[in-house]
Amino acid sequence: MIIIPGPASTILGENVAKKLGVSMIKVESKIFPDGESYVRFTGNVEGKDVVIVQSTYPPQDTHLIQLFLMIDNAKKLKAKNIVVVSPYLAYARQDKVFRSYEAVSIKTILKIFESLDLNFLITVNIHEPKVFEDVNFRCLNLSAVKLLAEYFQNLNLKKPIAFAPDEKAIRMVKDVADMYGWDYGWFKKERDKVTGEISMRCEGVFNVEGKDTIIFDDIISTGGTTATAAKMLKDMGAKRVYSACVHPLLVGDAYEKIIRSGVEKIVATDTIPKNVSLVSVTPIIVEALKTLKF
């Protein structure tokens, strides 16, 4: 097995190779003046099982094109099997038709993978794993929730309460609560049918007075939902509020917005390298690759 760290995930790819104790091939890459991408492998992959590690966070289109070029290049150079580890897979949130005649973006991305004759795709906490049901290559969606929970467990917080910022993240906080015997709650969003305004109310656990709370989510984009939930918890008397997420997109002023809302600390994984990426997904990727069979 050879690890190829893509331009978007150089450090993560190197860490995976080191932990696995396997060889690594670096990628030369650049962006031409007209915006087009260039990639070149620095070694031979013929007859080898190749693992390309490339997250596709912003600029998504550039990172996706780089990934497509690397897959096709590995195929052209006669790699035996091609595995893509894309911890954050772009366009995954457009997984169904919301309005008539619109494109389902993630299905298009998966069709491109199929056309490139990909053998295996590994992601981390993808928005909706069901999108993999009809593809002709094998897929594995890993969860980084336990890694995030372990981080807070090691902080020796006094039995914190796990919260989901909305109903779609309830499964996540329930899993965390089951691991450590924590209480959990969630926020329910409601939209006013007349004004269109969104309001949130707390469900599950109501008494947070003087307690530490952690808001878990798979992705933070603009930070609005997390900030609103954090402010509500502070208003309810929470001692400290932390934010935990797998994919820290943190678009625009999202970080500042969340901190202003009363959050002590944002803790995320390195699926997207940011200043808050304090937890590495390397261990779960390594374990997945160890058990991989073609």
PyMOL commands that set and color helices and strands:
alter all, ss='L'
color gray80, all
select helices_A, chain A and resi 10-20+60-76+105-115+129-132+145-153+167-180+224-235+254-260+282-290
alter helices_A, ss='H'
color red, helices_A
select strands_A, chain A and resi 2-5+23-24+27-31+37-41+49-53+81-85+120-124+138-142+161-164+183-191+198-203+212-220+240-248+263-269+277-279
alter strands_A, ss='S'
color yellow, strands_A
deselect
rebuild
show_as cartoon
